[in-house]
Amino acid sequence: MIGWLDCASGVAGDMLLGALVDSGADLAAMQAAVDAVAPEPLRLRAERVERAGLAATRVHVEGTDSTSHRTWADVRELLDSAPLDGHVRDRAHAVFEVLARAEARVHGTGPDEVQFHEVGALDAVADVVAACAGLQAFALTELVVSPVALGGGTTRSAHGRLTVPAPAVVELLRGKPTFGGPVDVELTTPTGAALLMVHATNWGTQPPMTVAAQGFGAGARDLPGHPNVTRLVVGEAVETSSADTALVLETNVDDLDPRLWPGVLDALLDAGASDAWLTPVLMKKGRPAHTLHVLLPAQHAEAARRIVLTHTSAIGLREHTVAKHALPRSTVTVDVAGQPVRVKLALLDGDVVNAQPEYSDVVAAARELGLPAKVVLAQAIAASNVD
């Protein structure tokens, strides 16, 4: 599962919570994380709202008017003593640490001396922990974030009125794609920016994906003509069809024990090769041999060369660049008499043109069901609804 976060209207902690709930995250699981960390009762309440004509979810944190000025050490103690999932705790730690470092750089002090002010209040702690729990529940392997709208005008803070974007937001998003506007209000908060910095794996437009759900998280303001929402899109990754440049490494080998070849091929694939294969050839003086071919991205070439020269009897190799065209692919899991079998689908112009079950899954299912592998193979293809 991968995700794309559309921050064309900025992002804040409550907006991210709304986007998570609206796209299917379990509010009860997020509430459980808040219950674990909060020293007094807090409740997450989801509300359906409209923002400039767009239906969205707003999540409120209710139950406290606390405005305590906590330090990073105070927040760290809250997190360390809470019975949280380890991954959620680590991510929440990271969010507050990047916040502390950004605030320290802005105010010319050390991270442990930073008074968090607004983000030290319990509702902001709840925002961070609940967002970390919600993202963890999706188990995203990738989260791409769009260029982030920062807003404009001014905003009130514990230090007085500041120009938008707030200095901490600029510091947090240093080196990442951002833009001012499109309205003169604060659109991205330090908490929202810190959550992005910890969870984003890449930045840009929506990646190729088969969309499963999208959700809209509402901010507090309803801005005329401008939906004040953060959008989360989740789904399965799809490999794009393109002409990519790749390398092919080759060498002729006539004196290697053939029992070693399977291990050589496995080592090359583990090192990042897209494919590795053997071709039988006849060399000079009628000697039978094999040509080893390795197709791989250029960044894995050095590792592959080392494997070829250490795992085989080759004392040299040749290489050339090729244009690689690959169809978009996705993987579905089908049910064969109660046994799961993954099927890789290849698409051309949006149509499935090939379906190939994972053979290891086929063998495992055949063993459990007491059926020939060819029967399970045929049923898996039929279950994938491909003619």
C-alpha positions in Angstrom: 0.0 0.0 0.0 1.3 3.5 -0.9 -0.1 6.9 -0.3 -0.1 10.4 -1.8 -0.7 13.4 0.3 -2.1 16.4 -1.5 -1.1 19.6 0.4 -2.3 22.1 -2.1 -4.2 23.7 0.8 -1.5 23.1 3.3 -1.4 20.7 6.3 -2.0 20.8 10.0 -2.2 18.0 12.6 -6.0 18.0 12.7 -6.3 18.2 8.9 -4.1 15.1 8.6 -6.2 13.3 11.2 -9.3 14.1 9.2 -7.8 12.9 5.9 -6.8 9.6 7.6 -10.3 9.0 9.0 -12.0 10.0 5.8 -9.8 7.6 3.8 -10.6 4.6 6.1 -8.2 4.7 9.1 -9.7 3.3 12.3 -10.6 6.2 14.6 -10.7 3.7 17.6 -7.1 2.7 17.0 -6.1 6.3 16.9 -8.1 7.0 20.1 -6.3 4.1 21.8 -2.9 5.7 21.0 -4.1 9.0 22.5 -5.5 7.3 25.6 -2.1 5.6 26.1 -0.1 8.9 26.1 -2.5 11.6 27.5 -2.2 12.3 31.3 -5.9 13.3 31.3 -8.9 12.2 29.3 -9.0 13.4 25.7 -11.5 12.3 23.0 -11.2 12.4 19.3 -14.4 13.3 17.6 -14.9 13.1 13.8 -17.4 15.5 12.2 -18.6 15.6 8.6 -18.2 19.1 7.3 -18.1 21.0 4.0 -15.3 23.2 2.8 -16.0 25.4 -0.2 -18.5 22.8 -1.4 -16.3 19.8 -0.8 -17.4 17.1 1.7 -14.6 16.4 4.3 -14.0 15.1 7.8 -12.8 17.3 10.6 -11.4 15.7 13.8 -11.6 17.5 17.0 -9.6 16.8 20.2 -11.9 17.4 23.1 -11.6 17.2 26.9 -8.9 19.7 27.8 -8.1 23.4 27.7 -4.5 22.7 28.6 -2.0 25.2 27.3 1.0 23.9 29.2 4.4 25.0 27.8 6.2 21.7 27.6 9.8 21.2 26.7 11.1 18.4 24.4 12.2 16.6 27.6 8.6 16.8 29.0 7.1 15.4 25.8 9.7 12.7 25.6 8.9 11.6 29.1 5.2 11.4 28.2 6.0 9.2 25.2 8.5 7.0 26.9 6.1 6.2 29.8 3.1 5.5 27.5 2.2 1.9 26.6 2.4 2.7 22.8 3.2 0.5 19.9 6.9 0.8 19.4 6.7 2.1 15.8 4.1 4.7 16.8 6.3 5.9 19.7 9.4 6.1 17.5 7.6 8.2 14.9 6.1 10.5 17.5 9.5 10.9 19.0 10.9 11.8 15.6 8.2 14.4 15.0 8.8 16.2 18.2 12.6 16.0 17.8 12.5 17.7 14.4 10.1 20.2 15.8 12.5 20.9 18.7 15.5 21.2 16.4 13.7 23.6 14.1 12.5 25.8 16.9 16.0 25.8 18.4 17.5 27.0 15.2 14.9 29.7 14.8 15.3 31.0 18.4 19.0 30.4 18.8 18.9 27.9 21.6 19.3 24.1 22.2 16.6 21.6 21.5 16.2 20.6 25.1 15.7 24.2 26.1 12.9 24.8 23.6 9.5 25.7 25.1 7.0 24.1 22.6 4.2 26.5 23.6 1.2 25.6 21.3 2.6 22.3 20.2 3.3 21.3 23.8 -0.4 21.5 24.6 -2.1 18.2 25.1 -4.3 18.5 22.0 -1.2 18.9 19.8 0.4 15.9 21.5 -2.8 14.0 20.7 -2.6 15.2 17.0 0.9 13.8 16.6 0.3 10.5 18.3 -3.0 9.9 16.6 -1.6 10.8 13.2 1.4 8.4 13.7 -1.0 5.6 14.7 -3.3 6.3 11.8 -0.5 6.2 9.2 1.0 3.1 10.9 -2.4 1.3 10.5 -2.2 1.8 6.7 1.2 0.2 6.7 2.3 2.4 3.8 5.5 1.4 2.1 5.7 4.8 0.4 4.2 8.2 1.1 4.6 10.9 -1.6 3.8 14.5 -0.6 2.8 17.2 -3.1 4.4 20.7 -3.0 3.1 22.2 0.2 1.0 25.4 0.3 2.1 27.6 3.1 -0.5 30.4 3.0 0.2 34.1 3.6 -0.7 37.1 5.7 0.1 36.9 9.5 -0.7 34.6 12.4 -0.7 35.0 16.1 1.7 32.9 18.2 3.0 32.7 21.7 5.8 35.1 20.6 3.3 37.6 19.1 2.1 38.1 15.5 4.3 36.5 12.9 4.3 36.7 9.1 3.1 33.5 7.4 4.8 31.1 6.8 6.0 30.9 10.4 9.8 30.7 10.8 9.6 27.1 12.2 7.6 26.0 9.2 10.2 27.4 6.8 13.0 25.7 8.8 11.2 22.4 8.9 10.5 22.3 5.2 13.9 23.6 4.1 14.9 21.8 0.8 11.4 20.6 0.1 8.9 21.9 -2.5 6.7 24.6 -1.0 4.9 27.7 -2.3 3.2 30.8 -0.7 -0.5 31.5 -0.9 -2.9 30.8 -2.5 -4.8 32.7 0.3 -3.6 35.0 3.0 -4.1 32.8 6.0 -1.8 30.2 7.7 -2.3 26.9 5.8 0.6 24.9 7.2 1.5 24.7 10.9 4.7 23.5 12.5 3.0 20.3 13.7 1.8 19.5 10.2 5.2 20.3 8.6 7.0 18.0 11.2 4.6 15.2 10.5 5.4 15.5 6.8 9.1 15.5 7.4 9.0 12.3 9.4 6.6 10.3 7.2 7.3 11.4 3.6 9.4 9.1 1.5 9.3 11.3 -1.6 7.9 14.6 -2.8 6.0 15.3 -6.0 2.9 14.4 -8.0 0.7 11.4 -7.4 2.8 8.2 -8.1 1.4 5.5 -10.4 -1.1 3.6 -8.3 -4.4 1.8 -8.3 -6.4 4.0 -6.0 -8.3 2.2 -3.2 -9.5 5.2 -1.3 -9.2 9.0 -0.9 -10.0 11.1 2.1 -10.3 14.9 2.8 -9.3 16.3 6.2 -10.8 19.7 6.9 -9.1 22.7 8.6 -11.0 24.9 11.0 -11.7 27.7 8.4 -14.2 27.5 5.5 -12.5 29.7 2.9 -14.8 30.9 0.1 -13.7 29.5 -3.2 -10.8 27.5 -1.7 -11.4 24.1 -0.1 -9.3 24.2 3.1 -8.5 20.5 3.1 -5.6 18.1 3.1 -6.3 15.1 0.8 -4.9 11.6 1.3 -5.0 9.0 -1.6 -4.1 5.4 -0.8 -3.8 2.4 -3.1 -1.5 -0.2 -4.6 1.7 0.8 -6.5 1.7 0.3 -10.3 4.9 0.0 -12.2 4.9 2.4 -15.2 5.6 1.4 -18.8 8.6 3.3 -20.0 11.8 3.1 -21.9 14.4 3.0 -19.1 18.2 2.8 -19.7 19.7 -0.4 -18.2 22.9 -2.3 -18.3 23.6 -5.8 -19.5 26.7 -7.5 -18.1 28.0 -10.6 -20.0 30.7 -13.2 -19.7 31.5 -16.6 -21.2 32.3 -19.4 -18.8 33.4 -22.9 -19.7 35.0 -24.2 -16.5 32.5 -23.8 -13.7 30.8 -26.6 -11.9 27.2 -26.3 -13.2 25.9 -27.0 -9.7 27.1 -23.5 -8.7 25.0 -21.6 -11.3 21.7 -21.4 -9.3 23.5 -19.8 -6.4 25.2 -17.3 -8.7 21.9 -16.3 -10.3 20.2 -15.9 -6.9 23.1 -13.8 -5.6 22.8 -11.4 -8.6 19.0 -11.1 -8.2 19.5 -10.4 -4.5 22.0 -7.6 -5.4 19.4 -5.7 -7.5 19.6 -7.3 -10.9 16.3 -7.2 -12.8 17.1 -10.5 -14.4 19.9 -13.0 -14.7 20.1 -16.0 -17.1 22.4 -18.4 -18.9 22.7 -19.2 -22.6 24.5 -22.4 -23.8 27.2 -21.6 -26.3 29.9 -23.5 -28.2 33.4 -21.9 -27.8 36.6 -22.3 -29.7 37.9 -25.8 -30.1 34.4 -27.1 -29.7 34.2 -26.4 -25.9 30.7 -26.3 -24.5 30.1 -23.2 -22.2 27.6 -20.8 -20.9 27.1 -17.1 -21.5 26.0 -15.4 -18.3 23.7 -12.4 -18.9 22.8 -9.9 -16.2 20.2 -7.1 -16.7 20.3 -4.4 -14.1 20.0 -0.7 -13.3 23.3 1.1 -13.5 23.4 1.8 -9.7 23.8 -1.9 -9.0 26.5 -2.6 -11.6 29.5 -2.5 -9.2 27.9 -5.1 -6.8 27.0 -7.3 -9.8 30.5 -7.1 -11.2 31.9 -8.2 -7.9 29.5 -11.2 -7.6 30.4 -12.4 -11.2 34.1 -12.1 -10.6 34.0 -13.8 -7.1 31.3 -16.4 -7.5 32.3 -17.7 -10.9 35.6 -18.6 -12.7 35.3 -15.6 -15.0 38.3 -13.3 -15.2 36.6 -10.5 -17.1 33.2 -9.3 -18.4 31.7 -7.0 -21.0 28.8 -4.6 -20.6 26.5 -2.5 -22.8 23.5 -0.2 -22.3 20.1 -1.2 -23.5 16.6 0.5 -23.6 14.2 -1.4 -21.4 10.5 -1.2 -22.0 8.3 -2.5 -19.2 4.5 -2.8 -18.9 2.8 -1.4 -15.8 2.3 -4.1 -13.3 0.2 -4.7 -10.2 -0.3 -7.7 -7.9 -3.6 -9.1 -6.6 -4.1 -12.0 -4.2 -6.7 -14.5 -5.2 -8.4 -17.3 -3.2 -8.0 -20.9 -4.5 -10.0 -23.2 -2.3 -9.1 -21.2 0.8 -5.4 -20.8 -0.1 -4.0 -17.3 -1.0 -2.1 -17.1 -4.3 -0.5 -13.8 -5.5 -1.0 -13.1 -9.2 1.1 -10.5 -11.1 -0.9 -8.6 -13.7 0.7 -6.8 -16.6 -1.3 -4.0 -18.2 -1.3 -2.4 -21.7 -3.3 0.8 -22.1 -5.1 -0.1 -18.9 -6.1 -3.6 -20.0 -4.7 -6.7 -18.4 -2.7 -8.6 -21.1 -1.0 -11.1 -18.9 -1.6 -12.8 -15.5 1.1 -14.9 -13.9 0.6 -16.5 -10.5 3.6 -16.6 -8.1 4.8 -20.2 -8.5 5.9 -20.5 -4.9 2.4 -19.7 -3.8 1.0 -22.2 -6.3 3.3 -25.0 -5.0 2.4 -24.1 -1.4 -1.4 -24.1 -2.1 -1.1 -27.4 -4.1 0.7 -29.1 -1.2 -2.0 -27.9 1.3 -4.9 -28.9 -1.0 -3.4 -32.2 -2.3 -3.8 -31.1 -5.9 -1.5 -31.0 -8.9 0.3 -27.7 -9.2 -1.1 -27.3 -12.8 -4.7 -27.4 -11.4 -3.9 -24.7 -8.8 -2.2 -22.6 -11.5 -5.2 -22.8 -13.8 -7.6 -21.9 -10.9 -5.5 -18.9 -9.8 -5.5 -17.5 -13.3 -9.3 -18.0 -13.6 -9.8 -16.4 -10.2 -7.9 -13.3 -11.4 -10.7 -12.7 -13.9 -8.4 -12.6 -16.9 -9.6 -14.1 -20.1 
